[in-house]
């Protein structure tokens, strides 16, 4: 009677014995109202008699709308939510639960031994953000819708455990972003379309690489282990920087010498600045190690 997906960012309930939609999804994300719980439709489906929720410590179930918002947990606070559906024929779904946590650095959901990152506890963060592989002993596998949208981070490193990236998860302040090979599910609107001030690092033929090229994301695409290897020795290091400066100092360079890092058709000072930026970034130190 019941089938559920991983109960992290979404909760799915499926009834097989009569004609109703195959799944109802609850999206959990942070917005201006707090933590939003959204079933994704404006009204109850015709087969649904009620959608009920209760928090840890509560005995009674509360009938709720298709969308509701809760206050952001205080730092150090964990709140467990339980969900249940009742059909018009008074068939109850099994109870599904997950825990919303705030460790003072991140707001996240736990369930099934995995973590969905909902938001940063401090939305005024700037500079470099390195999302950890684990939070509270659980593996970080998802970033929810709007997870970093309201922050000011310029350099963002995502962990090699991340599998899913939600809509508007990356802020428009981003200048350098490392996308791991583990990432396979990327929302159509997950990445900002910034242009040539935005460098995205990923591996060739990874899901991230395909997504960026297929969706014409406005950025400078930096293929790790390849882009910046001016002398072709398989390493991106200071020798490439020296070689690039020599190429750029030539009277004319048509960008056919491997030094056109920003793909503008020329090897010039802009490419030198880009390689310098890469060397000084946390992304470079991570890749080298």
Steps between C-alpha positions, in 0.01 A plus 500: 500500500789740560809601317734776617802667344793606719331714759724804492405800291183321384252256644305274264189296565350269237169313515455231238140381543307786336548780250688784671832674425798273548677725751462804720826683565582729792782742418688644798701819455575834663333821387422842650222347713728241661514130419244426230316171455341494156295223337547668163131556416251775589228269632452149631491232228148359464596169658661655810281541804764673709867565548606488864816601683628502856830591662700315760328515838154554355228240551238636259522514122435835330313523171709729279485679168700405193757760604602609848805655662671439833753708692867425436637281781731680739868407498538161668131419462364186327131464411348174377201524266254219430275494193191297421246496219137391522303427183133577443439132571664541843811303411796616704850508360787378717659776706810653347743704707816702461694735727578865431827608665703815551860442612585870494665472159239323286127434507436150370269200488602154613335176399612164367857566616537793259482878514323757286653844546218754533692823565794658679427607857664835424363641176748789511792268424757616243832377365556124479247233593614139509197275547607196708460138396325423828289694747416347836636165386272487194611521135406819311330387178263784409471877499142625509339776299640847588760341732763774450294751303493771767868476594794699362757222453736553208688167510299181556638146524244220496587158648565184299196340668247744355251344255221755461495879458167682534361807326690825572731314737805706394503879566557771241799616703692188394825555312655154533311171539630143526247235389587138593473192278243355743248765398248342261167677563515874424186712489450705186539822700763384752788709358501878442562618145762760593745508211877538475549600866374158610741202485356150536747215556398143419632188328465438128194287410363520853127561545586857601704553182215372283244712685703819458560450128149374417332788686743770380576617854677836486839433660863419436514120502817372663556127441706376794832349394469650151424872496813694588742224394670729252817293454312170471686312775182384674537745790368850560777684684733800498671377183173548316472850641849588368418350160170690485671833573742438213216416262298803604799734458524414129392775265201299383353181635194349339421275794597179320796425729305356795516825694151630421354406838191721479417395141491855361725414206817655641782415739548817699505669840145380573619140484795580728262655754274195480786254561629715788151499653486123471842453667394719792168320552406232749386290203860475372632385839226236522567366152876491558454304824 
